[in-house]
Amino acid sequence: MKNPKLFAFAAPSGGGKTSVIKPLLKKYSEIEFSVSATTRSMRPGETNGKDYFFLSKQDFEALIASGGFVEHEFFFDNHYGTLKREVDRALKTGHSMIFDVDVKGALSIRAMYPNESVLIFIVPPSLEILEQRLRNRGTEDEQKVRNRLQRAAMEMETGKQFDAIVVNDALELAIAEVDTIITKHIFS
C-alpha cells in the first residue's frame, strides 16, 4: 500500500459506526481490522486472534506496565486494549488498519502515531435521532438509554478534535464519504 494509515473510528452508541465500517473492510481487503486484546473469557464460537486476543489479567497488566498498548480501558470488570505490536506489524508490512474505538482511544492512537492516524467521527443527524435509534434497538432499559445520551454529548464535543466528521443520516452516503476519505489518504 502506498501510504499506510491508521483509521480510528469513533461514534456515540447508535451513531452507526459499525454499519459504516463493515462494507469498507469488505471493499478493501488490504486494510486490516484492529483486533483488540481483552481479559474477558472467550465465548463459544470466538477465535483467539480473530475476535480478540484473549489474555490473562496478569499478562494484560504486564503489557500495560511495559507500554505494550496504544490504548486500553477497563470496563464491565475486564480490560480491553489495542496491542502496539499489532499496529507496528501492520505499518511495517505496509498495511493500513481500521480501529473501532471510543473517542479517548482514537485520541490515544493519534498521540502515539500522529503522522499515520486519521480520526473519523461518525455522528447521527441529531441527538433526537440518536435517541430514537437507541430506543428502537430495544436492547437497553431507560437508564442505559439516558446514560448513553449523556455520554453522547461528551463524545460529540470530543469528536470536534477529529480529522473528519461524517454525518450518518443516509447510510450509503456516509459510507461513500468515508470511502473518499480513505482513498484520499492511502491512494494519493
C-alpha positions as CSV (number, residue, x, y, z in Angstrom):
1,M,0.0,0.0,0.0
2,K,1.4,3.4,-1.0
3,N,0.6,5.3,2.2
4,P,-0.5,3.0,5.2
5,K,-2.7,4.8,7.6
6,L,-4.5,4.1,10.9
7,F,-8.2,4.9,10.5
8,A,-9.6,5.3,14.0
9,F,-13.4,5.4,14.0
10,A,-15.5,6.6,17.0
11,A,-19.1,7.5,17.4
12,P,-21.7,7.8,20.1
13,S,-23.6,4.5,20.7
14,G,-26.2,4.3,18.0
15,G,-24.2,6.5,15.6
16,G,-23.8,3.7,13.1
17,K,-20.1,3.3,13.2
18,T,-20.1,-0.5,12.7
19,S,-22.6,-0.1,9.8
20,V,-20.1,2.3,8.0
21,I,-17.0,0.2,8.7
22,K,-18.2,-3.3,7.6
23,P,-18.7,-2.6,3.9
24,L,-15.4,-0.7,3.7
25,L,-13.5,-3.7,5.2
26,K,-15.1,-5.9,2.5
27,K,-14.1,-3.5,-0.2
28,Y,-10.5,-3.0,0.9
29,S,-9.1,-6.4,1.6
30,E,-5.6,-4.8,2.1
31,I,-6.9,-2.9,5.1
32,E,-6.8,-4.8,8.4
33,F,-9.3,-4.6,11.2
34,S,-7.6,-4.0,14.5
35,V,-8.3,-6.9,16.8
36,S,-8.5,-5.8,20.4
37,A,-7.0,-7.7,23.4
38,T,-9.2,-8.5,26.4
39,T,-9.2,-10.3,29.7
40,R,-12.8,-11.4,29.4
41,S,-13.4,-15.1,28.8
42,M,-13.7,-16.4,25.3
43,R,-17.3,-17.1,24.3
44,P,-18.5,-20.1,22.2
45,G,-17.6,-19.6,18.6
46,E,-14.9,-17.0,19.2
47,T,-11.4,-17.5,18.0
48,N,-8.2,-16.1,19.7
49,G,-6.5,-13.6,17.4
50,K,-9.6,-13.2,15.2
51,D,-12.3,-11.9,17.6
52,Y,-10.0,-10.8,20.3
53,F,-6.6,-11.6,21.7
54,F,-7.6,-13.3,24.9
55,L,-5.1,-12.6,27.7
56,S,-4.9,-13.3,31.4
57,K,-5.3,-10.3,33.7
58,Q,-1.6,-10.8,34.7
59,D,-0.4,-10.7,31.1
60,F,-2.6,-7.7,30.3
61,E,-1.3,-5.8,33.2
62,A,2.3,-6.7,32.4
63,L,1.7,-5.3,28.9
64,I,0.3,-2.1,30.4
65,A,3.4,-1.7,32.5
66,S,5.7,-2.2,29.6
67,G,3.9,0.2,27.2
68,G,2.5,-2.6,25.1
69,F,-0.8,-0.9,24.4
70,V,-1.7,2.0,22.2
71,E,-4.8,2.5,24.2
72,H,-6.6,0.5,26.9
73,E,-9.7,0.7,29.0
74,F,-11.2,-1.2,31.9
75,F,-15.0,-1.7,31.9
76,F,-17.5,-4.3,32.9
77,D,-14.8,-5.9,35.0
78,N,-12.4,-6.6,32.1
79,H,-9.5,-4.9,30.4
80,Y,-9.7,-4.1,26.7
81,G,-6.9,-2.6,24.6
82,T,-5.1,-2.2,21.3
83,L,-1.8,-4.1,21.1
84,K,1.1,-1.8,20.0
85,R,2.9,-4.8,18.4
86,E,-0.1,-5.4,16.1
87,V,-0.2,-1.8,14.9
88,D,3.5,-1.7,14.4
89,R,3.4,-5.0,12.5
90,A,0.7,-3.7,10.1
91,L,2.5,-0.5,9.4
92,K,5.8,-2.2,8.9
93,T,4.3,-4.5,6.3
94,G,2.6,-1.6,4.6
95,H,-0.9,-2.3,5.7
96,S,-3.5,0.2,6.8
97,M,-5.7,-0.6,9.8
98,I,-9.2,0.3,10.9
99,F,-10.0,0.7,14.6
100,D,-13.4,0.7,16.2
101,V,-12.7,2.6,19.4
102,D,-14.2,5.2,21.7
103,V,-13.1,8.9,21.5
104,K,-10.4,8.5,24.1
105,G,-9.0,5.5,22.3
106,A,-8.9,7.4,19.0
107,L,-7.0,10.3,20.6
108,S,-4.5,7.9,22.1
109,I,-3.9,6.4,18.7
110,R,-3.2,9.9,17.3
111,A,-0.9,10.7,20.3
112,M,1.2,7.6,19.6
113,Y,1.1,7.7,15.7
114,P,0.5,11.4,14.8
115,N,1.6,11.0,11.2
116,E,-0.2,7.8,10.4
117,S,-3.5,8.3,12.1
118,V,-6.7,9.6,10.6
119,L,-9.6,10.1,13.1
120,I,-13.1,9.8,11.8
121,F,-16.1,10.6,13.9
122,I,-19.5,9.3,12.9
123,V,-22.4,11.3,14.1
124,P,-26.2,11.0,13.9
125,P,-28.0,13.9,12.2
126,S,-29.2,15.0,15.7
127,L,-29.4,13.9,19.3
128,E,-33.1,13.3,18.8
129,I,-32.5,10.8,16.0
130,L,-29.7,9.2,18.2
131,E,-32.2,8.7,21.0
132,Q,-34.7,7.2,18.5
133,R,-32.1,4.8,17.2
134,L,-31.2,3.7,20.8
135,R,-34.8,3.2,21.7
136,N,-35.6,1.3,18.5
137,R,-32.8,-1.2,19.3
138,G,-34.9,-2.4,22.2
139,T,-31.7,-3.7,23.9
140,E,-31.4,-1.3,26.8
141,D,-33.5,-0.1,29.6
142,E,-34.4,3.5,30.2
143,Q,-31.5,4.2,32.5
144,K,-29.0,2.9,30.0
145,V,-30.5,5.0,27.2
146,R,-30.2,8.1,29.4
147,N,-26.6,7.2,30.2
148,R,-25.7,6.7,26.6
149,L,-27.3,10.0,25.6
150,Q,-25.4,11.8,28.4
151,R,-22.1,10.2,27.2
152,A,-23.0,11.2,23.6
153,A,-22.8,14.9,24.5
154,M,-19.2,14.5,25.7
155,E,-18.3,12.3,22.7
156,M,-19.8,14.9,20.3
157,E,-17.7,17.6,21.9
158,T,-14.5,15.5,21.8
159,G,-15.3,14.5,18.2
160,K,-14.7,18.0,17.1
161,Q,-10.9,17.3,17.5
162,F,-11.1,14.5,14.8
163,D,-9.8,14.9,11.2
164,A,-13.3,14.2,9.7
165,I,-16.8,14.3,11.0
166,V,-19.3,12.3,8.9
167,V,-23.0,12.6,9.5
168,N,-24.7,9.3,9.2
169,D,-28.1,10.3,8.0
170,A,-28.3,8.1,4.9
171,L,-26.0,5.1,5.4
172,E,-24.9,4.8,1.8
173,L,-23.9,8.4,1.6
174,A,-21.9,8.1,4.9
175,I,-20.1,5.0,3.5
176,A,-19.3,6.9,0.3
177,E,-18.0,9.9,2.3
178,V,-15.7,7.7,4.4
179,D,-14.6,5.8,1.3
180,T,-13.5,9.1,-0.2
181,I,-11.5,9.9,3.0
182,I,-9.8,6.5,2.9
183,T,-9.0,6.8,-0.8
184,K,-7.6,10.3,-0.3
185,H,-5.2,9.2,2.5
186,I,-3.9,5.9,1.2
187,F,-4.0,6.1,-2.5
188,S,-2.9,9.6,-3.3
